[in-house]
């Protein structure tokens, strides 16, 4: 369960659907009915009650909540469908923080009001982006843990795509990248950076949704082979020697083997995982492909991969600036497709 959870208390599950969807954009959501005993409130940061206070069981439920929350501040919003003085007085007696009309306010507006009470120093966009980062990071960690056993569930990977796109769309690329850059897990940080640049680039190019999804999926899993690289090499706080570099370079083929063993993986993603270090002039690895042997998805992913590597912090060097990194990409004539590099630069600079 996500670390921050909002409880939607309702006496009509169907009516609470839109409210729950709005909550899940910014936090975990749990639906409860009026028999709720409120036994585990540790992860709960707020409650939205959409029940009829005229009913004794609804009042008893909220009274139990009030007792359980006696020693902590937790916002409770009540959605009224009548707005009578008697209902509002009852709401006040039950310790309800704020009352809104269930008929006049959109679910997203109600949820935004709740989070202004929960975290007044943050905007709703801040909270949305942070929540989706938590979802994507958790999914990626689960994927990598599974990959260490030599297998992978692509459905787990797919769960990260929606939150990643929502965060970039709602908060912008820069805010999302700043969150990722602050993470201390080098592999997670790099893979999320690559997937994010891929997503942003695909959106900039106007690619269809299906192609965009495939590219993001490839970005998320392209380094999955690193799950089988010894941690002494993977997390070395310095440059790798020639032997360690040779070990590190096996990750592309290892990742391909993990995905192939999983079965039913798109051939495009298999190719991207194995070949994202190939260069157009044949100087890359593991297969020394060149020119037309390298597909469009790999070419695009490779550019994003190199840019992410250059602009992220490493123990042995500070991150490069955007200008410096793009200058290096532009200098890789013969290795990268120049037109695609310029399109990527335009997507980042714009």
C-alpha positions in Angstrom: 0.0 0.0 0.0 1.3 3.5 -0.8 2.7 5.4 2.2 -0.1 8.0 2.1 -3.7 6.8 1.9 -7.0 8.6 1.7 -10.1 6.7 2.8 -13.3 7.3 0.9 -16.2 6.5 3.2 -19.3 5.9 1.3 -22.7 4.2 1.6 -22.9 3.8 -2.2 -19.8 2.1 -3.8 -20.9 3.1 -7.4 -21.3 6.7 -6.4 -17.7 6.8 -4.9 -16.0 5.6 -8.1 -15.1 9.0 -9.6 -14.0 10.2 -6.2 -11.7 7.3 -5.8 -10.2 7.8 -9.3 -9.5 11.4 -8.4 -7.8 10.4 -5.1 -5.6 7.8 -6.9 -4.0 10.6 -8.9 -2.4 11.9 -5.8 -2.4 9.1 -3.1 -3.4 5.6 -2.4 -7.1 5.1 -1.9 -9.1 2.8 0.3 -12.9 2.5 0.1 -14.8 1.9 3.3 -18.4 1.5 4.2 -20.3 2.6 7.4 -19.3 -0.6 9.2 -15.6 0.6 9.2 -13.9 0.1 12.6 -10.9 2.3 11.8 -8.4 -0.2 13.3 -5.4 0.8 11.1 -5.1 4.5 10.6 -1.3 4.7 10.4 -1.1 5.2 6.6 -4.3 7.3 6.4 -3.7 11.0 5.9 -7.3 12.1 5.3 -10.9 11.0 4.9 -13.7 12.0 2.5 -17.1 11.0 3.8 -20.0 10.6 1.3 -22.7 9.2 3.6 -26.1 10.2 4.9 -25.7 11.7 8.4 -29.4 11.2 8.9 -28.7 7.5 9.3 -27.6 6.3 12.7 -25.0 3.8 11.4 -23.3 6.7 9.4 -23.1 8.8 12.6 -21.7 5.9 14.6 -19.1 5.3 12.0 -17.8 8.9 12.1 -18.0 8.9 15.9 -15.7 5.9 16.0 -13.3 7.7 13.7 -13.4 10.8 15.9 -12.4 8.7 18.9 -9.6 6.9 17.1 -8.2 10.3 15.8 -8.3 12.0 19.2 -4.5 12.3 19.4 -3.8 13.2 15.8 -4.8 15.9 13.3 -6.4 14.3 10.2 -8.6 16.3 7.8 -12.1 14.9 7.3 -14.2 16.3 4.5 -17.9 15.7 4.4 -20.0 15.7 1.2 -23.5 16.8 1.9 -26.4 16.2 -0.3 -28.9 18.4 1.6 -27.0 21.2 3.3 -29.6 21.7 6.0 -28.7 23.4 9.2 -29.3 20.2 11.1 -26.9 18.3 9.0 -24.2 21.0 9.2 -24.5 21.1 13.0 -24.2 17.3 13.2 -21.1 17.5 11.0 -19.6 20.0 13.4 -20.4 17.8 16.4 -18.6 14.9 14.7 -15.4 16.9 14.2 -15.7 17.2 10.4 -13.1 19.7 9.1 -15.0 21.0 6.1 -18.3 20.4 4.3 -18.9 20.6 0.6 -21.8 20.0 -1.7 -21.7 16.6 -3.3 -23.9 17.9 -6.0 -22.0 21.1 -6.9 -18.3 20.1 -6.7 -16.3 18.0 -9.0 -14.4 15.0 -7.5 -11.0 16.5 -8.4 -11.9 19.8 -6.7 -12.9 17.9 -3.5 -9.6 16.0 -3.5 -7.6 19.2 -4.1 -9.4 20.8 -1.1 -8.5 17.8 1.0 -4.8 17.9 0.1 -4.7 21.7 0.8 -5.6 20.7 4.3 -3.1 17.8 4.4 -0.1 19.6 2.9 -0.8 23.3 2.8 2.8 24.1 1.8 2.6 22.0 -1.4 0.6 22.4 -4.6 -1.7 19.7 -5.9 0.7 19.3 -8.8 3.6 18.7 -6.4 1.7 16.0 -4.6 0.5 14.4 -7.8 4.1 14.2 -9.2 5.5 12.9 -6.0 2.8 10.2 -5.7 3.4 9.0 -9.2 7.1 9.0 -8.6 6.5 6.7 -5.6 4.4 4.4 -7.8 6.9 4.2 -10.6 9.9 3.8 -8.3 8.1 1.0 -6.4 7.2 -0.8 -9.6 10.7 -0.5 -10.9 12.2 -1.9 -7.7 9.8 -4.8 -7.8 10.8 -5.5 -11.5 14.5 -5.5 -10.6 14.0 -7.7 -7.6 12.3 -10.3 -9.8 14.9 -9.9 -12.6 17.6 -11.0 -10.1 16.1 -14.5 -10.3 16.4 -14.4 -14.1 12.8 -13.7 -14.9 10.5 -10.7 -15.4 6.8 -10.0 -15.4 6.0 -7.5 -18.1 2.7 -6.7 -16.5 4.7 -5.2 -13.6 6.6 -3.0 -16.1 3.3 -1.9 -17.7 2.1 -0.6 -14.3 4.7 2.1 -14.4 3.8 3.6 -17.8 0.6 5.4 -16.8 1.9 7.1 -13.7 5.1 8.2 -15.6 3.0 9.8 -18.4 0.6 11.4 -15.9 3.5 13.0 -14.0 5.2 14.4 -17.1 1.9 15.7 -18.5 0.7 17.3 -15.3 4.0 18.5 -13.8 6.3 18.9 -16.8 9.5 17.1 -17.6 11.8 19.3 -15.5 10.0 18.8 -12.2 9.9 15.0 -12.9 13.6 14.9 -13.7 14.5 16.8 -10.6 12.7 14.2 -8.5 14.5 11.3 -10.2 17.9 13.0 -10.0 17.5 13.1 -6.2 17.2 9.3 -5.9 20.2 7.5 -4.5 19.8 4.2 -6.4 22.0 4.7 -9.5 20.3 2.0 -11.7 16.8 3.1 -10.8 17.7 6.7 -11.4 19.2 6.0 -14.8 16.4 3.8 -16.1 13.7 6.2 -15.0 15.7 9.1 -16.6 15.9 7.2 -19.9 12.3 6.2 -19.9 11.3 9.8 -19.1 13.4 11.3 -21.9 12.0 8.6 -24.2 8.4 9.5 -23.2 9.0 13.2 -23.6 10.7 12.7 -27.0 7.9 10.4 -28.3 5.3 12.9 -27.3 7.3 15.7 -29.0 7.5 13.6 -32.2 3.7 13.0 -32.1 4.1 9.3 -32.2 0.9 7.2 -31.8 0.0 6.0 -28.3 0.9 2.4 -29.1 4.4 3.4 -30.3 4.9 5.7 -27.4 4.0 2.9 -24.9 6.4 0.5 -26.6 9.2 3.1 -26.4 8.6 3.8 -22.7 8.4 0.1 -21.9 11.8 -0.3 -23.7 13.2 2.6 -21.7 12.1 1.0 -18.4 13.6 -2.4 -19.1 16.6 -1.6 -21.3 19.1 -2.0 -18.4 17.3 -4.9 -16.7 20.4 -7.1 -17.3 22.2 -5.0 -14.6 20.2 -7.0 -12.1 22.7 -9.8 -12.8 25.8 -7.7 -12.6 27.8 -8.0 -9.3 27.0 -5.1 -7.0 30.7 -4.6 -6.5 30.8 -3.6 -10.1 27.4 -2.0 -10.5 27.8 0.3 -7.4 31.5 0.9 -7.6 32.1 4.6 -6.4 34.6 5.3 -9.2 35.5 4.5 -12.8 35.6 0.8 -13.8 38.8 -0.9 -14.8 39.0 -2.9 -18.0 37.9 -6.1 -16.4 35.0 -4.5 -14.6 34.0 -2.7 -17.8 33.9 -6.0 -19.6 31.6 -7.4 -16.9 29.4 -4.4 -17.1 29.1 -4.7 -20.9 27.5 -8.1 -20.5 24.3 -6.4 -19.2 22.8 -5.9 -22.6 23.0 -9.5 -23.6 21.9 -10.6 -20.0 18.9 -8.3 -20.2 17.9 -9.8 -23.6 18.1 -13.3 -22.0 15.9 -12.3 -19.1 13.3 -10.9 -21.4 13.5 -13.8 -23.8 12.9 -16.2 -20.9 9.9 -14.2 -19.8 8.2 -15.0 -23.1 5.7 -13.0 -25.1 7.9 -9.9 -25.1 7.6 -7.5 -28.1 10.6 -8.1 -30.5 11.1 -4.4 -30.6 11.7 -4.3 -26.8 14.0 -7.3 -27.1 16.1 -5.6 -29.8 16.2 -2.3 -27.8 17.4 -4.1 -24.7 20.2 -6.0 -26.5 21.3 -3.3 -28.9 20.9 0.1 -27.0 24.8 0.3 -27.0 25.2 -0.4 -30.7 26.5 2.5 -32.9 25.8 3.2 -36.5 29.5 2.8 -37.4 29.7 -0.7 -35.9 31.8 0.3 -32.9 29.1 -0.6 -30.3 28.3 -3.8 -28.4 27.4 -6.6 -28.0 27.0 -7.5 -31.7 28.8 -4.8 -33.5 25.7 -3.9 -35.6 25.9 -1.0 -38.0 23.8 1.2 -40.2 20.6 -0.4 -41.4 20.9 -3.3 -38.9 19.9 -0.9 -36.1 16.2 -0.1 -35.9 14.5 3.2 -35.3 13.5 2.4 -31.7 17.1 1.5 -30.8 18.4 4.7 -32.4 16.0 6.8 -30.4 16.6 4.9 -27.2 20.4 5.1 -27.5 20.3 8.9 -27.8 18.1 9.2 -24.6 20.4 6.7 -22.9 23.6 8.6 -23.6 22.0 12.0 -22.7 20.7 10.5 -19.4 24.1 9.1 -18.5 25.9 12.4 -19.3 23.5 14.6 -17.2 23.1 12.4 -14.1 25.5 12.7 -11.2 28.1 10.0 -10.6 30.4 9.4 -7.6 33.4 10.3 -9.7 32.0 13.3 -11.6 29.3 16.0 -11.4 26.5 16.0 -14.0 27.0 17.7 -17.3 24.8 20.7 -18.2 22.2 20.3 -20.9 24.4 22.3 -23.3 27.5 20.2 -22.7 25.6 16.9 -23.1 23.9 18.0 -26.3 27.3 19.1 -27.7 28.7 15.6 -27.1 25.7 14.0 -28.8 26.1 16.4 -31.8 29.8 15.4 -31.9 29.0 11.7 -32.3 28.6 12.0 -36.0 28.7 8.5 -37.6 27.6 6.8 -34.4 24.2 8.5 -33.9 21.7 9.6 -36.5 22.2 13.4 -36.8 18.6 14.2 -37.7 17.3 12.3 -34.7 19.9 14.0 -32.4 18.7 17.4 -33.6 15.0 16.5 -33.0 15.9 15.3 -29.5 17.8 18.5 -28.8 14.8 20.5 -30.0 12.5 18.5 -27.6 14.8 19.2 -24.7 15.6 22.8 -25.4 12.0 23.7 -26.2 
